[in-house]
Amino acid sequence: MSTAEEKKNIEVVSEYFSEFWGKANPEVVDKLCADDFVFNYPMHGPRYGKAATKKMLSELKEAFPDISFRVYQHPLIASGPYVVGRWIGGGTHTGVAFNDLAVGALNEPNTGKKIHFSGTTIFTLKDGLIVDETGEEGALTALQQLGLVAPPNAGKEIKYLHE
């Protein structure tokens, strides 16, 4: 049975996920994240503070205007101050050149390359605010789709169920 804290944490993360990742709205960070918020995904590296996180999303949206992610296959799960979620999404590079990647860069604008990948994120909350978002995304899949690393061997392509 969920505690009141866990229910509230799921509500906060649901709103954050819907706005930040679903609608690419960086302004939700001001409402739902602590001032010392830490954002960390291997494909982009860590961001410290609200401004750095909002800048990362704004730049991603400039490069991939249709970028969007959603919860995938399982509901958000809460345990005390933690909320965990599996997600899926992506977009098409129809915007500016983009170099905010751990490996390689899209040096030309509007390449038309599509990314579609999944991941799992752990959110840590304190006093009803998100203090940490740490995820493991399908960076290899995305980088392969962007042509920045070699494609998968035949038969090893990622396939998603019930998209």
URPETA-V712805 format. One record per residue. RES is the residue in one letter. SS is DSSP state (A for helix, B for strand, O for the rest). OMEGA is omega in radians with two decimals (999 if undefined). Layout:
# URPETA-V712805
[[RES	SS	OMEGA] [RES	SS	OMEGA]]
This chain:
# URPETA-V712805
[[M	O	-3.13] [S	O	3.04] [T	O	3.08] [A	A	3.12] [E	A	-3.12] [E	A	3.10] [K	A	3.11] [K	A	3.14] [N	A	3.09] [I	A	3.09] [E	A	-3.13] [V	A	-3.11] [V	A	3.11] [S	A	3.12] [E	A	3.12] [Y	A	-3.08] [F	A	3.14] [S	A	-3.10] [E	A	-3.05] [F	A	-3.07] [W	A	-3.12] [G	A	-3.08] [K	O	-3.11] [A	O	3.14] [N	O	-3.10] [P	O	-3.06] [E	O	3.13] [V	A	3.10] [V	A	-3.13] [D	A	-3.09] [K	A	-2.91] [L	A	-3.10] [C	B	3.10] [A	B	-3.14] [D	B	-3.13] [D	B	3.14] [F	B	3.07] [V	B	-3.12] [F	B	-3.02] [N	B	3.02] [Y	B	-3.10] [P	O	-3.08] [M	O	-3.09] [H	O	-3.07] [G	B	-3.07] [P	B	3.02] [R	B	-3.11] [Y	B	3.11] [G	O	-3.09] [K	A	-3.06] [A	A	-3.12] [A	A	3.13] [T	A	3.13] [K	A	3.11] [K	A	3.13] [M	A	-3.11] [L	A	3.13] [S	A	3.12] [E	A	3.10] [L	A	-3.13] [K	A	3.07] [E	A	-3.14] [A	A	-3.11] [F	O	-3.04] [P	O	-3.12] [D	O	-3.09] [I	O	-3.14] [S	B	3.10] [F	B	3.14] [R	B	3.06] [V	B	-3.00] [Y	O	2.99] [Q	O	-3.05] [H	O	3.06] [P	O	3.00] [L	O	-3.10] [I	B	-3.13] [A	B	3.01] [S	B	-3.09] [G	O	-3.09] [P	O	-3.05] [Y	B	2.99] [V	B	-3.12] [V	B	3.11] [G	B	3.01] [R	B	-3.03] [W	B	3.12] [I	B	3.07] [G	B	-3.14] [G	B	-3.12] [G	B	-3.10] [T	B	-3.13] [H	O	3.11] [T	O	-3.11] [G	O	-3.05] [V	O	3.00] [A	O	-3.01] [F	B	-3.13] [N	O	-3.13] [D	O	3.13] [L	O	3.11] [A	O	-3.11] [V	O	3.03] [G	O	-3.12] [A	O	2.98] [L	B	-3.00] [N	O	3.12] [E	O	3.06] [P	O	2.96] [N	O	3.12] [T	O	-3.10] [G	O	-3.13] [K	O	-3.12] [K	B	3.01] [I	B	3.10] [H	B	-3.05] [F	B	-3.10] [S	B	3.10] [G	B	3.10] [T	B	-3.10] [T	B	3.02] [I	B	3.07] [F	B	3.03] [T	B	-3.12] [L	B	3.05] [K	B	3.14] [D	O	3.07] [G	O	3.12] [L	B	3.09] [I	B	3.12] [V	B	-3.10] [D	B	3.02] [E	B	-3.13] [T	B	-3.08] [G	B	2.98] [E	B	-3.12] [E	B	3.08] [G	O	-3.07] [A	A	-3.13] [L	A	3.12] [T	A	-3.13] [A	A	-3.13] [L	A	3.05] [Q	A	-3.14] [Q	A	3.12] [L	O	3.14] [G	O	-3.11] [L	O	3.00] [V	O	-3.08] [A	O	3.12] [P	O	3.13] [P	O	3.03] [N	O	-3.14] [A	O	3.14] [G	O	-3.11] [K	O	3.14] [E	O	3.11] [I	O	3.06] [K	O	-3.12] [Y	O	3.11] [L	O	2.98] [H	O	3.11] [E	O	999]]
